């Protein structure tokens, strides 16, 4: 563990579990019993984002929320120990589900980078996936008419400045606590979001995620992202719920329009006063919608819930 979780246990009262990924500790929460719900976060958040989802659904489902390597309570290795690429993220998630023997009836809840990672995993074995919830995310390249925001472009292309701002001053994580919620986060919640990224070494993933955005075919992660984009149609018949904060400065109306175009059958709910952290701004509305969605699309058969819970 790379930071002290103790001050935040009242907000995040979950037992920790770890998967050994070739010597790296991959942290996840595993609460409740029943059909599995797998929550996948983005950058620069961690499984803390899903704390109210976990609390609300664990009485009826088995809720698993991961921390990507470099995030949350997972290890934060240097570049010589981990590749920090989209392909590796997908591999990590798939290895966890394999280890837990979760082979059917999975519901995915995906936010930010979690969309590309979670859908990438889903497309490898689509028979596992029965329902999908999308929260201000993407699993495709930048939509037509959309450019990378200037602040992300600056971080992505100016390595010296990015290192100073993101790794030196924690600008990305700190900035997210100010900009990603339009209602504003209270002091304790804001501190919890930033806590895993408490020094230069522990901020590596917040920078590498931005640098891993594939904008052209020469980028390391372009082929993986393009494969996900090109195969999304395979998941067309999987029921989908889209809950969208309209004041997201990155995942804006262009991204929502792209989701609607690709999956016109999806249920869509928008929240005019919610930002990128839509669960923080509109969680009291979104979580009941998720529960209703799960009830509307019941699963045909019970899952084999003998998967191992590791500590």
C-alpha positions, -999 to +999 in steps of 0.1 A: +000+000+000+015+033-011-007+057+010-025+057+043-062+048+036-071+050+073-084+086+072-109+077+045-122+044+058-155+060+068-161+068+032-144+037+018-151+009+043-142-020+021-119-050+026-089-049+002-080-077-021-049-080-044-040-100-074-003-106-081+005-095-116+040-107-122+052-092-089+029-062-090+000-058-066-033-051-084-059-039-059-096-045-061-127-043-039-149-074-039-182-069-019-214-089-018-228-120-034-247-127-066-242-119-103-210-098-108-208-061-114-174-049-124-166-012-120-137+002-140-124+038-133-103+062-153-078+089-148-070+104-123-096+087-101-096+052-085-121+027-071-131+054-045-153+068-073-176+038-070-179+038-032-217+046-033-223+022-061-207-006-041-226+002-010-259+004-029-256-028-049-236-052-027-268-065-010-280-079-043-249-084-064-212-091-062-196-058-068-159-057-079-141-023-084-105-023-096-076+000-091-055+001-123-017-003-117-004+031-107-038+041-092-055+039-059-042+011-036-024-007-065+013-006-069+028+023-087+059+010-105+084+029-126+084+025-164+109-003-163+085-025-143+053-017-162+043-005-197+014+018-188-003+010-221-039+004-231-031-032-241-016-039-207-046-024-189-069-047-208-047-077-200-047-068-163-085-067-161-089-099-180-064-117-158-084-106-127-117-119-141-100-151-151-085-155-116-119-149-100-136-173-124-160-147-136-170-162-170-206-152-174-234-127-165-210-098-160-224-062-158-198-036-166-199+000-152-173+021-170-161+057-165-134+077-184-105+054-195-126+026-180-146+026-212-118+018-235-103-007-210-135-024-201-149-026-236-115-039-248-118-067-223-154-073-232-147-076-269-121-104-262-148-125-246-182-110-253-200-140-241-191-130-206-209-096-208-247-093-202-252-055-194-231-023-197-234+010-179-215+039-195-206+071-175-189+099-194-165+077-212-154+065-247-143+034-265-135+050-298-111+076-312-119+113-309-153+119-326-156+139-357-156+176-348-138+171-315-102+179-307-081+171-277-086+199-251-056+223-250-047+214-214-045+177-222-026+184-254-001+205-234+004+177-209+007+151-236+032+168-258+054+189-236+072+163-215+093+187-193+063+209-184+041+178-179+066+163-155+068+196-135+031+201-134+016+166-132+043+148-112+058+177-094+028+197-084+000+170-088-018+194-112-038+167-129-052+150-098-057+183-080-072+199-110-097+171-114-110+176-078-117+213-088-130+208-123-145+173-127-174+180-102-196+210-110-213+208-076-179+208-059-164+181-037-162+185+001-127+186+016-127+150+027-139+136-006-114+158-025-086+147-003-095+110-008-094+114-046-060+129-044-046+107-017-031+079-039-011+105-058+009+119-029+044+122-043+064+123-076+067+085-079+030+078-071+018+103-098+033+083-127+000+069-139-018+102-140+007+114-165+011+081-185-026+078-190-027+112-208+004+103-228-012+070-238-041+088-256-036+076-293-041+105-317-024+089-347-013+056-362+022+060-349+012+059-313+019+027-292-018+023-283-033+032-316-037-003-329-054-015-297-077+015-295-086+011-332-094-026-328-117-017-299-134+010-320-138-012-350-153-041-331-178-023-308-207-036-330-201-070-315-217-057-283-247-042-301-272-066-285-259-061-250-284-039-230-268-005-222-275+024-199-258+057-206-257+083-178-240+115-188-229+147-171-234+174-196-208+198-181-178+175-188-152+195-206-135+164-221-163+138-227-188+162-240-218+161-263-197+149-292-188+117-273-224+112-262-236+117-298-211+090-309-224+065-284-260+072-295-250+068-331-233+035-324-259+022-300-293+039-307-311+013-286-293+023-254-311+040-226-298+075-222-301+099-193-284+132-192-277+155-162-274+192-172-256+202-140-232+173-137-196+173-147-171+146-155-174+130-121-211+124-127-214+100-098-203+128-075-227+154-090-257+131-097-251+099-079-284+101-061-302+100-095-278+077-113-277+048-088-315+043-088-314+043-126-287+016-125-309-005-101-339-001-124-318-010-154-306-042-137-342-051-129-354-044-164-328-067-179-326-098-155-302-125-163-314-158-177-294-181-154-275-178-121-238-173-122-212-197-108-201-176-079-174-199-067-147-175-077-119-170-052-118-138-031-082-131-024-066-109+002 
